[in-house]
Amino acid sequence: MTPNSPSAPAPSRRRFLASTAVAAAAVAGGVPLLTACGGSDSKDREGTTSGKDAAKLLPAFVASRLAPPDLPSKNGSAAGYTGKVELSALATSVPDKLATGAPLKVMAPFWGSPPKPGCAYYTQLDKAAGTRITWQNQDGNEYGEKLGAVLASSAIPDMVVVPGWELVGKIPNAVTAKFMDLGPYLAGDKVKKYANLAAIPSDSWRMGIFGGALRGIPMPSASSTFIVPYYRKDIFDKKGWSVPKSPEEFLSWAKEATSSKAKVYACGDMSWTAFNIFGVRASGPLGWTLEGGKMQYRVEQPEYLEALEWTRKLFDAGVVHPDDKARSGDASNRFVAGQILAYNNDFSHWYTKTAEQAKSNPDFVIDGMDIFGADGGDPVLHAGQPATIWSFVRKGASKATVENALAAADFAAAPYGTKERMLVDYGVEGTHYTVEDGVPVKNDLGNSEVINAWVMLAGPAPYVAHPDHPGIARKKVEWEQRMGAFAKKTSTYGMNIVEPSRYANLSSQFEQLEIDYVRGNKKLSDVQAAISTWKSSGGDKLRDWYQKLVEKNGSGN
């Protein structure tokens, strides 16, 4: 059974800004999103809902006891299952079908080629859950544009999946305007009708509050899931290299490992890791926190420039692959081919690259470096949000539609070690997978049909399980637990904050500027000038807005 997150390409922080122009028409007047007091349609709807106000909206939490993990969650990590699942002893998390078979149209992002309507996987899931879903799968790489267009129209599907990286510009306004309050169905003890939804942690549900109402059904995420600096352990071992433990050691190793004549370079673009090494916060609301009693944004941290300067040193030293400098191709493919020996990407690559290479390249070993601090000591990391993807139900949906949507989400949120999770993750035995030495192995049909769709509707508390590679599951969870020990929450942790729409694109220039600077195409003075412009163009006013928000709602840390 797989981890409860889709294997999707890691998006850039503002990859889909173009979608915001389309979504602008979704809400007349561009009214800001959330209210700190909840619920009204006044012009003061930007902000967040937290504390006592949020507590009133949340579903009751009832932990699942069906399959205790081998590695319990620690320091914000996912839970880990490191053994083979006993297929004959799978528990049942949905004893009675909660759906009635009413038609349900679902729009969700999809990476790859979507299976055909009526395929065996969709048919069997509908049969088991009692649903009748028509999937409107959209290209995940272009999802923002499609999402904006749909939200700007009157033809919104019954259920829509919205990833957090699409909540830019005007799209958040459309979320509040176009999707319904699920509180009457889920708040407090009402959620107990849906046992799997009730087992979703409260922090994750809190992230589903939009516009002062519980609108989003979350896909929970571990708060200590950071971008991983991967390295080729097999090659390190063969060469006798020690894993770097400081920025200086990394650069020294990189120079030694690089041989342009042999077309082997030390690494890809390590910008994401550099921000973690130097303790730079994420972009967006998590980029804000109280420092000395005053709200500060990430680009104002002295460490922000230090991280960029270190990354530029890697490019200047010629240790970064030319294709990474040109932003061409896939760094992970170069890593597998041995053209680069280190790169950074999301948590899923640890397993996917191992599984891909298991038969064709059995000597291949991928491992994750522990993130070190700027001085070679402990790092200063920042906890991620406990949910970053949600499914929503359109406003005006009938009671039957809402209940069928919630039933589908409840089935999708089944915990590891259950029949429902097995069906969602692997499909039907004999049709989509076979069991080899007690391990389910997808066949070609399984690999083409059992991907993306259902897992996007909701998820259980974060976990990692790879019965075909249990050692990877252990490595991943233990890495999270080690790194989580150094993570701290920002003042905006656990809050689903949407900034006033007038600031929607205030910080959008920084991503491209970072890309250009580390590659030597911009000067440090250009970055410094951009920070000054950001302050005078609205950054200082946005700081005041955040200051009032935290003073009114309390700090997330």
Disulfide bonds with the S-S distance in Angstrom:
none
